Amino acid sequence: MTLRFDRDYITVSEIAQQLFCEYKLHMAIVEGKVETPSMEMGIIIHSEVFKGRRVNEEEFMNTIRNNELVVATLPLIVNINGVNIIGIPDAVVFMNGHAKAIIELKTTNKWTERLFDNEYVQAQLYAYLVSKLGLGDDPLVIIIKSKRDPGIVISLRKRIYSTIINYLNNITELPARLKFRDFTMYMERFDRSVEAHLKWALDYWLMRREPTAMPSPGKCSVCEYRNACTYRFAIPQ
């Protein structure tokens, strides 16, 4: 199947970017991706919080089968209607051989108290891929929104895992939002309506429509492509 830009796969993170501003994603591909300091800091925090030991596929499968609890980061690849969808969630929690939950970490300077649509859909798509691969039925979706502060990385790693495991075993009501000192944890049920978002996103890649711009003062003021974007929101000088 022919995709835009002669691609042979789409990533979950790209679909999430489409929901934030599809035209920004389009420009990033056409003009070249620009790495900002906040992106680099987010990458550093993610790699430190979720670092672990590399194993091959056979060892991985044996590990989740033979252990009551395993937290792992792994690539997920599913073909949906002829299109390869690839995603790497920050972590998947396996209990007794089955994926119980996916974990997605979002770092931010100020928006820990609000979960955005693109963040919600990205995490739900990871759960969707896990379900499609038969790794677990209806895995819970856990989104951590943390301050973008490298100074809390070590404590964050310890607190995230202990907090998640505790609530996975005891949570009774969903969705739930739990506020802690350095992060906010959102726990959601697997939402199968995410398929509608996936269909909308695929229409762009399948060239059934042109990219949609989603300008706003907040988005446009910090966008790396604002000077070249014809849809940018007018920002007062």
N, C-alpha and C positions, 0 to 999 in steps of 0.2 A: 504494500500500500504506500502510495506517495504522500509524504508529509512536507509541510512547509520547510524551506531551507534544506531540502533533501535529507532530513533527519530520519533515523530509523528507530528512534525511541524518544520518549518524553519523560521528564522527571517530575516527581510529586512536588518538589520545591518550585519548579517552573509553573505548575498549575496554581500553586498558592500565590505566586507573583502575578499571575493573570488576574486573580481576584482582587489584588491590591491595586494594580494599574496595568492592564494588559499592554497598553501602548508603551509603557516604560520597559517591560520585558522585550517587546518588539525592538525598541531602540537599542537595548543592551546587546541584542544579538546582531543587529545591523551595524551599530557603531562600535561595538566592543564593550565588554563589561568593565566598569570602573569600580575598583575596590576602595572603599572609604575606611577611615580609621575605626568607625563603629562596627563595620563588618569584620574587620581584622580582629578587633577585641572580642566580638561574639564567637569567632572561630576558635580563638585561644581558650576562652572559657569552656566551650563545648568539648574541645579535645581533652581538657584537663578533668572535667567532671565525669566524662564517660570513657576515660581511657581504660584499657584492659589488655588481656593476653590474646594474641592471634592464634586461631586454631583452623584446621581444615574442616571440610564439610562432614567427613565421617566422625571426627572427634567431637564436633559440635552436636551432631545428632545423638551420639552416645552420651554426651554430657547432659543434655536436656531429658533424655529417657531415664537416666540413672540417678538424677538428683531431684530432690523435692523442690528446690528453688534455684533458678538460674536467671541472671540478668545479662543480656547480650545485645550487641549491635550487629546487625546483619543486613545485607542487601536483599531487597524484595523485588522480584521481576515477574510481572504478569502480563500476558497478552490479552488485551481487551479489544474485541472486534478487529483484530489484525494489527493493533497498535501496541507496541511494547511500552509498558509503564514501569518505570524504575523508581524505587524509593529506598532511602536508608534512614529509618527512624533513629532517634538518639539512643533509644534502648527498647527492648522487648522483655517483659517479665514473663518467664515460663515457670509454671507451677505444675509439678507432677507430669511433665512432658507436654503440656499444652500452654499456648500463649494466653496468659490471663489479662495482660494489659500492654499497651504501648505507651512510651514516655517521650514527650517532645519538650525540649527546653527552649524558651524564648528569652533573650536578654534585651533589656530596654533601659532607657535613661529615666522614664517616668510612667510608662503605662502598665504597671504591674496590676492595677485594679480593674483593667478592662481587657476582655478577650475579643479580638477582632475576627471578622468572618474568615479572612484568609488563613489565620492561625488555626481556627476551629476546623476548617475544611482540610488543611494540610494534615493535621493529626488524624482526622477521620479517614482520610485516604490511606494512610499507613495501616490503620486497622482494617480497612477494606481489602488491601493487598494481603495482609496476614490471613484474613478469612478466606480469600480466594485460593491461597496456597494450601489451605487445609491445616495450618499450624495451630489454629484455635477458633472456636466458635464465639462470635460476638465479643471480641476482646474489649475491655474497658479502655477508654481514651483518657490519658492523664497529660495535662499541659501545665508545665511549670513556667511561670513568668518571674524572672529574677532581675535584680539590678545589674547593670553592666559594670561590674566592679571586680577586677581580678583579685582583690584582696579577700574576697569571700569564697574563692573557689574551693579550697580545702574543706572548710566547714560545710559548704553547700553540697559537696559530693556525699559526705557522711549523712547529712540531715535529709537530703532528698531520698536516698535509699531506705533509711530507717523509717521515715515518715510514710513513704508509699507502701512499704510492706505492711506496716501497722494498719493503715486505712484499708488496704485491699482485703485484709482479713476481718475487718470490723465495720466497714461502711454499710449502712442500711438504706440510705436515701440518696438518690441521684436525680439530677445533677447536683454537684456540691462545689462550693468555693471555699477554700480554707486559707486563711491569712496567717503567715508566719513572719518572723522578723525580717528575713532577707528575701523571701519569695512568697508568691501566692500560688496555690495549687488548685487547678480546675479538674474535676473528675466528671466525665461524661459517659453515658452509655453509647455503644456503637450505633451510629445513625446511618441507616441504609439509604436515606435520601441523598447521601453524598454522590450517588450515581448521577443525579441530575446536574450537579456541578461539574462532574467529570465529562458528561456529554457536551455541556456548554463549552468547556475548555477545548475538547477535541475538535469542535467545529472550526476553531481558529487554525489548529495545526493541519487539519484536513482541507484547509483553504475554502471552506464553505462560507466564510465571512472574513472581513478585514478586522484588524485589531481594534479593540474598544478602548477609548481614553477614559480615565476616571479621575479627572483633576479635582483638586481641593486646595485651599490655601496651605494646610499643613503638609500635604504630600508634595506639592509643587515647590514650596520654599526650600526643601532639603533635597530635592531630586537632582541627581548628578547630570541629568540630561535636559534640565529646564531651559537652558539657553538655546537649545536646538529644537525644542518641542513646539509644534504649532498649536497644541491644545493646552498649553500651560495656563494655569490660573494667573490672572494679573496680580503681581505682588507689588504693593506700594514701595517706592524707593525712599 
